[in-house]
Amino acid sequence: MTLPFYYYVLGTPLGVLGLVRWACWLVRRIPAVLYKPVMNDHRLPITVVVPVYQEDPEVFATAIESWLANRVAVILVIDVSDEDCQEVAARYPVRVLITDVPGKRDALRRGWRAADTELVALVDSDTIWAPDVADEVCKPFADPRIGGVGTRQNVYGSTGFLARITDMFLDHRYFDENASQTLLGRAVSCLSGRTAIYRRALLLEIEDEFMHETFWGVPCLSGDDKRLTTLILERGHLTYMQRTAEVWSTFPSRWRIFLRQRLRWARNTWRSDLRALSRRWVWRRPFLAYTMIDKGVSSFTLLLGPAFMIHSLVHRNWVFAAVLALWWQISRSAKLLPHLRRRPSSFFFIPGYVFVSWIMALIKLQALFTIRRQRWLTRQVAVENGEVVRTEQPGSTAQGIPA
């Protein structure tokens, strides 16, 4: 079948764009392959600080046991409305602080203020640690310039479609973006709040800016992990991803919650990266600035491929559509090779991964156009009239919503 002339006219820019995007990926991938975790015997005492809000009691109990198995002190800052988790916490040798202040940031601050160890691990209440996490995350702190350390994450407890796709995205993140940022500059752009370890002295130093963050005059509600990481980097400290420290977290299995979570994350990323790119400090870390720009640009370019596919299908150019689909299967498999080594069956989820990537690109554009909105979306809190408030009264029975 001979392709119409306009396919060559349109296909050439698409091909050039594809080559550019591959080049941008290789700029990250090559250093990512060279990444190595820190190996030494450095060890410091750690306190785990956990904000708890309407968590699933069974997952919460499993998480507590995993932290205690790492021989660390544990401080749980539990929302006054969460009576079930208060009962769970009472069964373990942990310190419990009850808070009636809505929002995650105040809970984090209460926790690190109550800690008395040099290192503080800020951990989500659904995050389960491997037995050696505490040992592994200490190792990068042998370098006094390191201010924060992140871990590797995977999905816990679910085997559905969204869980498999999320697991693919997570491996891509930790074997690509975070690994390359660690190697080239030791400046990971976001130490995920599911488990991030900081020097407590630095948390105390930045807490005022953390608690009073605004964007275009509106107090910021979410994005605590991105903000903490940025404040550490702004002050000249380094951030590191220690991939040998592995943790597992629950993720949404329902589309509605999944989409809300991604919208919140996307808004947080736009706010943080746009603010950073407007400051001088980030340009002193050129690779970090490059990855921020690349992530923003890809939100637009990613949608050109499906637009061309739809055009091909509408005009019944089956050969071109088949070639394009095959190319996506091959190219995404190459980019997800570290994940496919661990879970070879994910090869058959590549089409779903591509489809969800397009949805996430649309969400990122929606997030950009609604960047000033401050709602958690998966918690019953919001910013109203410049204040963080509850949108549901204490005593609610809603549970199991991922943070």
N, C-alpha and C positions, 0 to 999 in steps of 0.2 A: 504494500500500500504506500503510495506516494503522499508525503505530508504536504499540506498547503503551504504556499510561500510564507504566509503570515506566521506560521509556526516557527519558521527559522528566524523571522524578525523578532518574535517575542521570546523564542527559546534561547537566543544568543545572550541577551542580558541576564536571563535566568541562570544560564550556565556560568557566566562570569561571576554572578553573585554567589553561586554555589562554590566556585573556586575560592572566592574571598572568604566565605564562611569556613571552608575547610582550612584555609591558611590560618584564620583566627583560632580555630580549634587546635591546630598543631602547635601554635605558640603556647597554648596551655598544656597540651598533652605531653609534649617532649619533656619539659621540666617535671611534670607530674610523674612520669615513669621513673625519673631519677630520685624522687622523694624517698627518704628513709626516716623511720621514727628514731627518736633519741634512745640510745642504749647506755645506761649507767646504773649506779646503785644509789642515786640521790633519793632521799626520802624525807618528807616533812609531814607533820600532823595536819589532818584535814577535818573540817567540819562541813557536813552536808546540810544545806539550808533548802527547805522545800516549802513553797507556797502550796496550800491544799485548798481546792475549791470543788466541791461536788464530784469527787473522784469515785470511780468504781471501787468499792471496798475490797474486793478480791484482788484486783490488780494492785491496789495500794498496799495491801499486806505483803504481796510478793515483792514489791519494790523495796519496802522497808527491810525485809529480810535480806535482800541482796546488798543493801547499803551496810547493814550491820555485819554481814559476812566479810566486808572489806576492812573491818576494824577501824571505823571512823565514828566520830561523834555525829549525832543527828539532831537537828532542830527543825521541828515541823510547825509552820505558821498556818494554822487552820482557820478558815472562815467560820464565823459564829453560826452560820446557817448549816454547816456540814456536820451534823450530829453523828452520822454513821462513821465518818472517818475519825472523829474524836474517839469513838468507842474502839475502833481498830488500833489507833495509836496507843491507847491505854494498855494494850497487851504487850508492849515492847519497851525496852530501856532507852527511851528517847525523851528529849525535852519538847514540850508542847507549849506553844504560844497561841492564844485565841485572839483573833482580831475581828473587829466589826467595821473596819475601814475597807470600802470596796476597792478593787483594783489590785493587780499583781505587784506593782512597783513598791507600794508601801510594805507589803508582806516580805519582799526581798530585803528591803532596808532593815526592817525589824529583825530579820534573821541574821544578817551579817553583823549588825550591832551587838547581838547577843552572843555571837561566836567569839572565841578567844584563841584561835589557832592562826598560824601565819597564812595558811591557804583556806579558802572557802569555796566549796563546790555548790553552785546554784543549780538545782535539779528540779525537773518537773515531777509531779506526784505519780505519774504513770510510767516512769523510766526505770528500767531494771538493769542493774550493773552485772557485768561479768565478775568473777571472783578476784581478778587482779587489776581492776580499774584504778583503785587508789594508788597502787604501786606504780602503774604505768604513767599516770598523769603527773606524778611528781618529777619525773625524769627531766623534762624540758626546763623546769625551774632551777636546774643547776646553773643555767645562764641567768645572771641577775637582771639582764635586760628584758627577759620574758615577763610580761604582765598577766597574760591569760593563756589558757590551754583548752583546746576543744577535743572531743572524742569522735569516734566513728559510731554511726547509728544505723540500726536496721529495724524492720517492722516486727512487733511482738503481737502474737495472739490471734492474728487474722490471716485467712488464706484466700479471701475473695479477690475479685478482679482489681479493685482499687488498692488492696494491700500489695498485690504483686507489682502493680505499676509504681506505687510509691516506693517499694523496695528498689526498683530499678533506678528511679530518680535519686534515691539516697546514695546508692553505690556510685552513680555518675558524679555526684557532688563530691564525695570523699576521695574518689580516685582521679578526679579531674581538677575542678576549681580549687578546692581546699588544699590538695596536694601541691599544686603549682604555686599557689599563693604562699604556702609554707616554705617551699624551696627558694623561691625568688623574692626575698625580702622579709620572710618571716612576718607576714602581715595578712593573716586570715581576716577577711572582711566581716565575717559574722561567726562568733562562737555560739553555736546553737544553745538556746536556753534549756534544752532537754538535759544537757549536762555541760556546764562550762566552769572551769576552775580559775579563780583569780587570787592574786595577793590581797589579803584583807586590807592592808594599809592603803592600797590603791582604791578599793571600793569606798572606804571612808573619805578619801580625798575627793572623789568625783560625785559623791552622793547628792549634793545640792543640785548640780547640773543635771544629774539623772532624774531627780524627782521633779524638776521644774522645766523639763523639756517642752518646747512649743514648736509648732510648725505653722507659719503664717498667722501667728497670733492665737492659735488654738492649742490648748494643752494636749500633749500626746498621751494616749491611753495604753496602747500596745507597743510592740517593737522594743521591749526592754533589752533583749539580748543584743540586737543590732546597736542600740544606743550605748550599752556598756562597752562593747567591743570598740566602737568608734572613739569613745572618750579615752580608752586606754591607748589607742593608737595616736590620737591627737597629742598626747603628752609625751610621745617619743618612745613608748614601750613597745615591745613586740608581742605578737600573738602567734600561737603555734597549734597545729593539728597533730595530735599523737594518735595515729591510727591503730596502734596496738591496744588502745583502751576502747573496748567495744561495749556499747549499751543498746538496749532495745526499748522502743516506746510503742504505745498504741497509736493508731492513726484512723481517721474516719473510714467507715465502710459504707456510708450512705453518701450519695452524690451531693445532696443539699448541704451537709456539713462540710464535705470536702471542698466544695466550691467557695463556701464562706471562709473557710480557713485559708485557702489560697488567695482570696481577695484581700484578707487582712495582711497576710505576709507580703503580698505585692505592694500594697500601699506603704507598708513599713520600709520596704526596700527602696522604693522611689524616693520617699522623704529623706532617708538617710544618705543615699548615694548622691542625690541632687545637692543636698547640703554639703556633703564632703567635697564634691567636685567644684564647689564654689569657694573652697578654702585652700589656702596655700599648702597646708601640711600634707594633703593627699598627693600633690604633685611632686613631693620629695620621695614618694613611694610609687614610681612610675608604673610598675606592673600592677599594683593594686588599682591605680586610676584606670589603667587599660581594661582590667576585668570589669570594673563598674560600667565603663562606657560600652564595652562589648555586650554586657548583659542587657543594657537598655536598648541598644540598637537591634539586638536579636528579637526583641518583643515585636518589632515591626517586620523585619525581613522574614521571619519564620512563616508568616501568613501568606507570602507570595507563592509558595509551593502549592498549598491546597487551592488557592485561587486559580492557578494554572491547571491543576487537576480537574477542578469543576468545569472549567472552560473546555477541556478536552472531552469530558464525558458528555457535556451538553451537545457538542458538535460530533459526537460518536467517533472520535479518533481513538479507537481502542488500543492500537499499537503504542501510541505515545503514552497513553494512560498506564498501560501495563509496564512499559519501560520505566516510567517515573515511579510506580509503586515498587518495582523490583529494586530500583536505586535506593529508595528509602529503607527497604529491608536490609540491604547490604551495608549502607552507610551507617545506619543506626546500630547495626550489629557490631561494626568496627568500633564505634564510640562506646559501646556498652560491653566491650570484651572482658574487662575485669569482673563485671557482674555475671556475664554468661559463663565464665569459668566456675563461679560458685554455684550458679543455678542454670545449667544448660537449657532447661525447659523454657526459660524466659524467651528463647528465640521465637517461640510461637506467640509471644505477647508483644512482639515488636510493632505490629500494626496498631494495637491498642495503645502502646506507648506513644506512637506518632500522633494518633488521634487526640490523646490527652494533652500532648504538647501543644497542639493547636488551640485547644480549649484554654490552656493556661496562658497562651499568648494573648488571647482575647481578654482574659481576666486582667492581665497586666495592663492592657490599654484602658480597660474600664477603671482600674485602680489609678492610673495616671490622671484620668479625667475627673475622678472623685477624690483626689488626693487629700483634701482638707477634712473629709469625713472621719470622725473618730468614734467608731463603735467596735467592740470586741467581736461581735457577730456569733461567737460560740461561747460567750459568757454573758451573764445577765448584768452587764455594766456598760456604761457609756459616758461620754462627755456631754453635759447639758449646761448651757449658760456658763461655760468655762470651768465647770466643776465635774470631777469624776463621781458619778452617782450610780446607785443600783437601779436597774430597770425591773427588778422583781424583789419582793420583800423577803427577808431572812425567813427560813423555814420551808422554802420551796423544796420539792422533792425531785427536781430535775437532776439527773446524775449521768455520769458516763460520757460527758461531752468533752472531747479532747481540747486541751489548751492551745 
